[in-house]
Every structure is written in C-alpha cells, then in structure tokens.
Amino acid sequence: MFSIYETYLKTKGNFTADEIELIRSLAITKTLHQNEHFLKEGEQMKFYAFICKGCLRNYIVDENGDQHVLKFAMENWWAGDRDSLISGIPSVTYTDALEECVLIMFAKDTFDKLCQQIPALAVMIDTLFHRSYVSSFKKIHEAVILSNQQKYDNFNQKYPALIDRIPFHMIASYIGITTEMLNQLHNDQCK
C-alpha cells in the first residue's frame, strides 16, 4: 500500500529517492474493518493518517445520542481530528470506517521530524492544512446560505464518488438536511 502513498507524495512535491525511502521506513500500515473506530471522543489523536483504501467519517454525538457527520475522507485524503493531533487535546469527535480501510500512518513526533528533514513534506502539510481550513470555512458558509437543493448539488459536484458509497442518512447529516428531504431531492434529480 505504500506505493499509493508514494504516488500521492510525488504529485504534491519533489521528493528524492532517499527521502521516499526514509518516509517508507517510518510508515505504519493499519487496516480498519467496517464500523471500526480510528478515533473516539476523549482520545488524543497521535498519528498522521493517510487513506490508501476505503472511506472514513468524522462525526459528533449530541446529548440525545444523535450523530452529526462533519466530514468524510476517502482514498488519497488524510483522516482524523487535526485539532487533537496538533494541539494534543482530546478529540471531541469520532472517526470510524464506513468500509474496510487501509491507512499509512506516522506517529506525530516521527512525522514532525520528517517535516524538519524534508522541506517538500513540510510544504505539503502546510498546504494541506491551509486547504482544510478553507474547506471548513466554505462548509459553514454553505450550511448557512444555501438551499437544500444547492447543498445536495454541491455535494454531488464535490464528491461524486461518495454518493454510491455512503448511506443516505449520513449524507443528509453531513449536508444538514433530513434523510427524507435528501431522498426527495435525489429522486427528483433521477427523474
């Protein structure tokens, strides 16, 4: 599976063969089975995790026990709670596997040292965190401003590969509408 991560790296920066080999030597491969948690509320995230195969979701649970999906992550994306990872505080979210997942992981301290040794890796992560911040802000903006139809259309445009992989109730939770409304919008679009 490291070859998938290596391909990803090569699309994000100029890495030497020695740098790739150093990264490979420190990588940990982990398989998560469907419904298995990668991270639970109250735990500290201790690993940078890249998804080679599968799909994860990040969610919170409210006082009534209802789950609210914050994001999905699939192949060639990074997973988990970055706030917990960077700050060292316990996570306020859960991350679980929606299907079998294979991750390439690095202990935080190990990855931070790699970033010091390999400038291209540091630039890649800085860019990733910036894009993640911008994406989070856009999601909040869309949740407040857009109609239900626009939210659904945006999801379809941004994540076409996820529509057939994720249960509708989770997509509805992510875009902030009811499952019934999502079914109606989907059925109307299929007519």
JOGI-V314306 format. One line per field, one symbol per residue. phi: phi as a letter, one per 20 degrees, with the letter a starting at -180 (. if undefined). psi: psi as a letter, one per 40 degrees, with the letter a starting at -180 (. if undefined). Layout:
phi=???
psi=???
This chain:
phi=.gfffffggfedaedffffffffgfdfddcddegmfeebcgneefdcfcdeebobdcdbdcefeneecfeadbcgmdecodfffffeneffdcdcceebgccddccggfffffgffecgffffgfgffffffffffffffgffeeefgfffffffgffcgfegeddggfffgffencfffffgffffffef
psi=ddddddddddeeihhidddddddddeihhhhhihehhdiiheihhehhhhhdhahiihiihieeehhhhdiihaheiiiagddddddeiiieiihiheihihihihiddddddddddgdddddddddddddddddddddddddddiidddddddddddfdeddeehidddddddefiiddddddddddde.
